[in-house]
Amino acid sequence: MYKFDSREINRMEALAMIRKYHYSNTLPKLNKHFLGFFLGNELV
């Protein structure tokens, strides 16, 4: 079983994850808050 933590990340971290893993490869301009899920200290 994994224990994930969620916390706010900056826009550039979110954009990097979206470009790498999301099918749309873009980040809408309306987004103001970004959450990341962490396993330990790694953003996953």
PDB file of N, H, CA, C and O in Angstrom:
ATOM      1  N   MET A   1       0.842  -1.180   0.000  1.00  0.00           N
ATOM      2  CA  MET A   1       0.000   0.000   0.000  1.00  0.00           C
ATOM      3  C   MET A   1       0.888   1.244   0.000  1.00  0.00           C
ATOM      4  O   MET A   1       1.910   1.284   0.685  1.00  0.00           O
ATOM      5  N   TYR A   2       0.497   2.247  -0.762  1.00  0.00           N
ATOM      6  H   TYR A   2      -0.333   2.215  -1.318  1.00  0.00           H
ATOM      7  CA  TYR A   2       1.255   3.487  -0.883  1.00  0.00           C
ATOM      8  C   TYR A   2       0.597   4.589  -0.070  1.00  0.00           C
ATOM      9  O   TYR A   2      -0.625   4.630   0.073  1.00  0.00           O
ATOM     10  N   LYS A   3       1.422   5.479   0.459  1.00  0.00           N
ATOM     11  H   LYS A   3       2.415   5.446   0.343  1.00  0.00           H
ATOM     12  CA  LYS A   3       0.900   6.643   1.161  1.00  0.00           C
ATOM     13  C   LYS A   3       1.310   7.887   0.377  1.00  0.00           C
ATOM     14  O   LYS A   3       2.475   8.283   0.389  1.00  0.00           O
ATOM     15  N   PHE A   4       0.346   8.496  -0.300  1.00  0.00           N
ATOM     16  H   PHE A   4      -0.601   8.175  -0.309  1.00  0.00           H
ATOM     17  CA  PHE A   4       0.585   9.686  -1.090  1.00  0.00           C
ATOM     18  C   PHE A   4       0.257  10.919  -0.274  1.00  0.00           C
ATOM     19  O   PHE A   4      -0.675  10.909   0.530  1.00  0.00           O
ATOM     20  N   ASP A   5       1.010  11.968  -0.473  1.00  0.00           N
ATOM     21  H   ASP A   5       1.768  11.977  -1.125  1.00  0.00           H
ATOM     22  CA  ASP A   5       0.710  13.280   0.095  1.00  0.00           C
ATOM     23  C   ASP A   5       0.357  14.193  -1.059  1.00  0.00           C
ATOM     24  O   ASP A   5       0.949  14.093  -2.134  1.00  0.00           O
ATOM     25  N   SER A   6      -0.594  15.075  -0.853  1.00  0.00           N
ATOM     26  H   SER A   6      -1.075  15.156   0.020  1.00  0.00           H
ATOM     27  CA  SER A   6      -0.901  16.075  -1.876  1.00  0.00           C
ATOM     28  C   SER A   6      -0.517  17.433  -1.328  1.00  0.00           C
ATOM     29  O   SER A   6      -0.747  17.736  -0.157  1.00  0.00           O
ATOM     30  N   ARG A   7       0.071  18.243  -2.187  1.00  0.00           N
ATOM     31  H   ARG A   7       0.258  17.997  -3.138  1.00  0.00           H
ATOM     32  CA  ARG A   7       0.435  19.608  -1.806  1.00  0.00           C
ATOM     33  C   ARG A   7       0.521  20.467  -3.052  1.00  0.00           C
ATOM     34  O   ARG A   7       0.620  19.970  -4.173  1.00  0.00           O
ATOM     35  N   GLU A   8       0.480  21.756  -2.826  1.00  0.00           N
ATOM     36  H   GLU A   8       0.399  22.160  -1.915  1.00  0.00           H
ATOM     37  CA  GLU A   8       0.522  22.698  -3.937  1.00  0.00           C
ATOM     38  C   GLU A   8       1.911  22.688  -4.585  1.00  0.00           C
ATOM     39  O   GLU A   8       2.937  22.641  -3.906  1.00  0.00           O
ATOM     40  N   ILE A   9       1.907  22.735  -5.907  1.00  0.00           N
ATOM     41  H   ILE A   9       1.074  22.773  -6.459  1.00  0.00           H
ATOM     42  CA  ILE A   9       3.153  22.840  -6.674  1.00  0.00           C
ATOM     43  C   ILE A   9       3.063  24.096  -7.532  1.00  0.00           C
ATOM     44  O   ILE A   9       1.984  24.666  -7.696  1.00  0.00           O
ATOM     45  N   ASN A  10       4.194  24.525  -8.077  1.00  0.00           N
ATOM     46  H   ASN A  10       5.071  24.062  -7.944  1.00  0.00           H
ATOM     47  CA  ASN A  10       4.170  25.727  -8.903  1.00  0.00           C
ATOM     48  C   ASN A  10       3.760  25.389 -10.340  1.00  0.00           C
ATOM     49  O   ASN A  10       3.727  24.224 -10.736  1.00  0.00           O
ATOM     50  N   ARG A  11       3.457  26.412 -11.089  1.00  0.00           N
ATOM     51  H   ARG A  11       3.484  27.358 -10.767  1.00  0.00           H
ATOM     52  CA  ARG A  11       2.974  26.268 -12.467  1.00  0.00           C
ATOM     53  C   ARG A  11       3.953  25.497 -13.353  1.00  0.00           C
ATOM     54  O   ARG A  11       3.530  24.686 -14.178  1.00  0.00           O
ATOM     55  N   MET A  12       5.237  25.737 -13.195  1.00  0.00           N
ATOM     56  H   MET A  12       5.580  26.396 -12.526  1.00  0.00           H
ATOM     57  CA  MET A  12       6.232  25.078 -14.046  1.00  0.00           C
ATOM     58  C   MET A  12       6.318  23.581 -13.757  1.00  0.00           C
ATOM     59  O   MET A  12       6.495  22.783 -14.677  1.00  0.00           O
ATOM     60  N   GLU A  13       6.194  23.198 -12.495  1.00  0.00           N
ATOM     61  H   GLU A  13       6.051  23.846 -11.748  1.00  0.00           H
ATOM     62  CA  GLU A  13       6.188  21.774 -12.156  1.00  0.00           C
ATOM     63  C   GLU A  13       4.964  21.096 -12.762  1.00  0.00           C
ATOM     64  O   GLU A  13       5.069  20.002 -13.317  1.00  0.00           O
ATOM     65  N   ALA A  14       3.807  21.740 -12.656  1.00  0.00           N
ATOM     66  H   ALA A  14       3.722  22.628 -12.205  1.00  0.00           H
ATOM     67  CA  ALA A  14       2.579  21.195 -13.226  1.00  0.00           C
ATOM     68  C   ALA A  14       2.699  21.076 -14.742  1.00  0.00           C
ATOM     69  O   ALA A  14       2.308  20.061 -15.319  1.00  0.00           O
ATOM     70  N   LEU A  15       3.227  22.086 -15.374  1.00  0.00           N
ATOM     71  H   LEU A  15       3.545  22.910 -14.905  1.00  0.00           H
ATOM     72  CA  LEU A  15       3.378  22.074 -16.828  1.00  0.00           C
ATOM     73  C   LEU A  15       4.313  20.953 -17.280  1.00  0.00           C
ATOM     74  O   LEU A  15       4.048  20.293 -18.285  1.00  0.00           O
ATOM     75  N   ALA A  16       5.389  20.738 -16.554  1.00  0.00           N
ATOM     76  H   ALA A  16       5.604  21.274 -15.738  1.00  0.00           H
ATOM     77  CA  ALA A  16       6.326  19.661 -16.900  1.00  0.00           C
ATOM     78  C   ALA A  16       5.645  18.294 -16.823  1.00  0.00           C
ATOM     79  O   ALA A  16       5.845  17.449 -17.695  1.00  0.00           O
ATOM     80  N   MET A  17       4.838  18.077 -15.778  1.00  0.00           N
ATOM     81  H   MET A  17       4.675  18.763 -15.069  1.00  0.00           H
ATOM     82  CA  MET A  17       4.124  16.801 -15.643  1.00  0.00           C
ATOM     83  C   MET A  17       3.089  16.627 -16.754  1.00  0.00           C
ATOM     84  O   MET A  17       2.952  15.540 -17.315  1.00  0.00           O
ATOM     85  N   ILE A  18       2.373  17.683 -17.064  1.00  0.00           N
ATOM     86  H   ILE A  18       2.484  18.566 -16.609  1.00  0.00           H
ATOM     87  CA  ILE A  18       1.358  17.615 -18.121  1.00  0.00           C
ATOM     88  C   ILE A  18       1.999  17.331 -19.469  1.00  0.00           C
ATOM     89  O   ILE A  18       1.499  16.505 -20.231  1.00  0.00           O
ATOM     90  N   ARG A  19       3.087  17.998 -19.768  1.00  0.00           N
ATOM     91  H   ARG A  19       3.494  18.670 -19.148  1.00  0.00           H
ATOM     92  CA  ARG A  19       3.769  17.763 -21.053  1.00  0.00           C
ATOM     93  C   ARG A  19       4.307  16.345 -21.157  1.00  0.00           C
ATOM     94  O   ARG A  19       4.369  15.780 -22.249  1.00  0.00           O
ATOM     95  N   LYS A  20       4.692  15.772 -20.031  1.00  0.00           N
ATOM     96  H   LYS A  20       4.641  16.231 -19.144  1.00  0.00           H
ATOM     97  CA  LYS A  20       5.270  14.430 -20.053  1.00  0.00           C
ATOM     98  C   LYS A  20       4.212  13.333 -20.074  1.00  0.00           C
ATOM     99  O   LYS A  20       4.401  12.314 -20.739  1.00  0.00           O
ATOM    100  N   TYR A  21       3.079  13.523 -19.343  1.00  0.00           N
ATOM    101  H   TYR A  21       2.926  14.350 -18.802  1.00  0.00           H
ATOM    102  CA  TYR A  21       2.153  12.418 -19.132  1.00  0.00           C
ATOM    103  C   TYR A  21       0.730  12.618 -19.650  1.00  0.00           C
ATOM    104  O   TYR A  21       0.033  11.628 -19.871  1.00  0.00           O
ATOM    105  N   HIS A  22       0.277  13.825 -19.849  1.00  0.00           N
ATOM    106  H   HIS A  22       0.844  14.630 -19.670  1.00  0.00           H
ATOM    107  CA  HIS A  22      -1.127  14.043 -20.199  1.00  0.00           C
ATOM    108  C   HIS A  22      -1.311  14.062 -21.716  1.00  0.00           C
ATOM    109  O   HIS A  22      -0.470  14.585 -22.447  1.00  0.00           O
ATOM    110  N   TYR A  23      -2.406  13.493 -22.172  1.00  0.00           N
ATOM    111  H   TYR A  23      -3.089  13.068 -21.578  1.00  0.00           H
ATOM    112  CA  TYR A  23      -2.640  13.376 -23.618  1.00  0.00           C
ATOM    113  C   TYR A  23      -2.763  14.727 -24.317  1.00  0.00           C
ATOM    114  O   TYR A  23      -2.416  14.836 -25.492  1.00  0.00           O
ATOM    115  N   SER A  24      -3.257  15.775 -23.613  1.00  0.00           N
ATOM    116  H   SER A  24      -3.540  15.687 -22.658  1.00  0.00           H
ATOM    117  CA  SER A  24      -3.493  17.053 -24.293  1.00  0.00           C
ATOM    118  C   SER A  24      -2.221  17.887 -24.429  1.00  0.00           C
ATOM    119  O   SER A  24      -2.109  18.718 -25.331  1.00  0.00           O
ATOM    120  N   ASN A  25      -1.263  17.660 -23.527  1.00  0.00           N
ATOM    121  H   ASN A  25      -1.354  16.985 -22.795  1.00  0.00           H
ATOM    122  CA  ASN A  25       0.031  18.341 -23.608  1.00  0.00           C
ATOM    123  C   ASN A  25      -0.061  19.855 -23.407  1.00  0.00           C
ATOM    124  O   ASN A  25       0.896  20.568 -23.709  1.00  0.00           O
ATOM    125  N   THR A  26      -1.195  20.361 -22.903  1.00  0.00           N
ATOM    126  H   THR A  26      -1.972  19.782 -22.658  1.00  0.00           H
ATOM    127  CA  THR A  26      -1.346  21.795 -22.685  1.00  0.00           C
ATOM    128  C   THR A  26      -1.956  22.068 -21.312  1.00  0.00           C
ATOM    129  O   THR A  26      -2.596  21.202 -20.714  1.00  0.00           O
ATOM    130  N   LEU A  27      -1.746  23.270 -20.837  1.00  0.00           N
ATOM    131  H   LEU A  27      -1.227  23.973 -21.323  1.00  0.00           H
ATOM    132  CA  LEU A  27      -2.272  23.703 -19.545  1.00  0.00           C
ATOM    133  C   LEU A  27      -3.175  24.903 -19.779  1.00  0.00           C
ATOM    134  O   LEU A  27      -2.712  25.939 -20.254  1.00  0.00           O
ATOM    135  N   PRO A  28      -4.470  24.777 -19.449  1.00  0.00           N
ATOM    136  CA  PRO A  28      -5.386  25.912 -19.650  1.00  0.00           C
ATOM    137  C   PRO A  28      -4.951  27.141 -18.842  1.00  0.00           C
ATOM    138  O   PRO A  28      -4.447  27.006 -17.726  1.00  0.00           O
ATOM    139  N   LYS A  29      -5.142  28.314 -19.393  1.00  0.00           N
ATOM    140  H   LYS A  29      -5.551  28.424 -20.299  1.00  0.00           H
ATOM    141  CA  LYS A  29      -4.734  29.550 -18.728  1.00  0.00           C
ATOM    142  C   LYS A  29      -5.600  29.890 -17.521  1.00  0.00           C
ATOM    143  O   LYS A  29      -5.194  30.703 -16.691  1.00  0.00           O
ATOM    144  N   LEU A  30      -6.770  29.295 -17.404  1.00  0.00           N
ATOM    145  H   LEU A  30      -7.099  28.635 -18.079  1.00  0.00           H
ATOM    146  CA  LEU A  30      -7.661  29.569 -16.280  1.00  0.00           C
ATOM    147  C   LEU A  30      -7.164  28.966 -14.965  1.00  0.00           C
ATOM    148  O   LEU A  30      -7.563  29.412 -13.889  1.00  0.00           O
ATOM    149  N   ASN A  31      -6.301  27.962 -15.047  1.00  0.00           N
ATOM    150  H   ASN A  31      -5.977  27.600 -15.921  1.00  0.00           H
ATOM    151  CA  ASN A  31      -5.817  27.305 -13.834  1.00  0.00           C
ATOM    152  C   ASN A  31      -4.979  28.274 -13.008  1.00  0.00           C
ATOM    153  O   ASN A  31      -4.072  28.927 -13.523  1.00  0.00           O
ATOM    154  N   LYS A  32      -5.298  28.356 -11.713  1.00  0.00           N
ATOM    155  H   LYS A  32      -6.035  27.825 -11.294  1.00  0.00           H
ATOM    156  CA  LYS A  32      -4.577  29.253 -10.809  1.00  0.00           C
ATOM    157  C   LYS A  32      -3.868  28.489  -9.691  1.00  0.00           C
ATOM    158  O   LYS A  32      -2.886  28.975  -9.130  1.00  0.00           O
ATOM    159  N   HIS A  33      -4.361  27.299  -9.372  1.00  0.00           N
ATOM    160  H   HIS A  33      -5.159  26.904  -9.828  1.00  0.00           H
ATOM    161  CA  HIS A  33      -3.788  26.485  -8.303  1.00  0.00           C
ATOM    162  C   HIS A  33      -3.433  25.121  -8.876  1.00  0.00           C
ATOM    163  O   HIS A  33      -4.163  24.573  -9.702  1.00  0.00           O
ATOM    164  N   PHE A  34      -2.320  24.587  -8.436  1.00  0.00           N
ATOM    165  H   PHE A  34      -1.727  25.032  -7.765  1.00  0.00           H
ATOM    166  CA  PHE A  34      -1.832  23.323  -8.967  1.00  0.00           C
ATOM    167  C   PHE A  34      -1.502  22.393  -7.808  1.00  0.00           C
ATOM    168  O   PHE A  34      -0.785  22.779  -6.885  1.00  0.00           O
ATOM    169  N   LEU A  35      -2.016  21.186  -7.851  1.00  0.00           N
ATOM    170  H   LEU A  35      -2.599  20.872  -8.601  1.00  0.00           H
ATOM    171  CA  LEU A  35      -1.753  20.196  -6.819  1.00  0.00           C
ATOM    172  C   LEU A  35      -0.933  19.065  -7.396  1.00  0.00           C
ATOM    173  O   LEU A  35      -1.165  18.611  -8.517  1.00  0.00           O
ATOM    174  N   GLY A  36       0.026  18.619  -6.612  1.00  0.00           N
ATOM    175  H   GLY A  36       0.214  18.987  -5.701  1.00  0.00           H
ATOM    176  CA  GLY A  36       0.828  17.473  -6.982  1.00  0.00           C
ATOM    177  C   GLY A  36       0.671  16.386  -5.952  1.00  0.00           C
ATOM    178  O   GLY A  36       0.404  16.665  -4.783  1.00  0.00           O
ATOM    179  N   PHE A  37       0.832  15.155  -6.371  1.00  0.00           N
ATOM    180  H   PHE A  37       1.049  14.928  -7.321  1.00  0.00           H
ATOM    181  CA  PHE A  37       0.794  14.024  -5.455  1.00  0.00           C
ATOM    182  C   PHE A  37       2.207  13.481  -5.330  1.00  0.00           C
ATOM    183  O   PHE A  37       2.893  13.244  -6.324  1.00  0.00           O
ATOM    184  N   PHE A  38       2.618  13.291  -4.103  1.00  0.00           N
ATOM    185  H   PHE A  38       2.060  13.483  -3.296  1.00  0.00           H
ATOM    186  CA  PHE A  38       3.993  12.908  -3.797  1.00  0.00           C
ATOM    187  C   PHE A  38       4.030  11.562  -3.115  1.00  0.00           C
ATOM    188  O   PHE A  38       3.209  11.260  -2.249  1.00  0.00           O
ATOM    189  N   LEU A  39       4.984  10.769  -3.513  1.00  0.00           N
ATOM    190  H   LEU A  39       5.651  11.014  -4.216  1.00  0.00           H
ATOM    191  CA  LEU A  39       5.304   9.508  -2.855  1.00  0.00           C
ATOM    192  C   LEU A  39       6.679   9.736  -2.248  1.00  0.00           C
ATOM    193  O   LEU A  39       7.688   9.730  -2.953  1.00  0.00           O
ATOM    194  N   GLY A  40       6.711   9.935  -0.941  1.00  0.00           N
ATOM    195  H   GLY A  40       5.891   9.939  -0.368  1.00  0.00           H
ATOM    196  CA  GLY A  40       7.945  10.410  -0.308  1.00  0.00           C
ATOM    197  C   GLY A  40       8.136  11.859  -0.734  1.00  0.00           C
ATOM    198  O   GLY A  40       7.246  12.689  -0.549  1.00  0.00           O
ATOM    199  N   ASN A  41       9.292  12.160  -1.301  1.00  0.00           N
ATOM    200  H   ASN A  41      10.016  11.487  -1.451  1.00  0.00           H
ATOM    201  CA  ASN A  41       9.549  13.521  -1.801  1.00  0.00           C
ATOM    202  C   ASN A  41       9.470  13.608  -3.315  1.00  0.00           C
ATOM    203  O   ASN A  41       9.793  14.644  -3.896  1.00  0.00           O
ATOM    204  N   GLU A  42       9.040  12.520  -3.962  1.00  0.00           N
ATOM    205  H   GLU A  42       8.778  11.679  -3.490  1.00  0.00           H
ATOM    206  CA  GLU A  42       8.991  12.484  -5.424  1.00  0.00           C
ATOM    207  C   GLU A  42       7.586  12.809  -5.925  1.00  0.00           C
ATOM    208  O   GLU A  42       6.606  12.199  -5.498  1.00  0.00           O
ATOM    209  N   LEU A  43       7.501  13.774  -6.831  1.00  0.00           N
ATOM    210  H   LEU A  43       8.297  14.271  -7.177  1.00  0.00           H
ATOM    211  CA  LEU A  43       6.241  14.117  -7.481  1.00  0.00           C
ATOM    212  C   LEU A  43       5.902  13.010  -8.464  1.00  0.00           C
ATOM    213  O   LEU A  43       6.646  12.756  -9.411  1.00  0.00           O
ATOM    214  N   VAL A  44       4.778  12.359  -8.230  1.00  0.00           N
ATOM    215  H   VAL A  44       4.174  12.566  -7.461  1.00  0.00           H
ATOM    216  CA  VAL A  44       4.400  11.236  -9.094  1.00  0.00           C
ATOM    217  C   VAL A  44       3.059  11.478  -9.745  1.00  0.00           C
ATOM    218  O   VAL A  44       2.581  10.636 -10.505  1.00  0.00           O
TER     219      VAL A  44
END
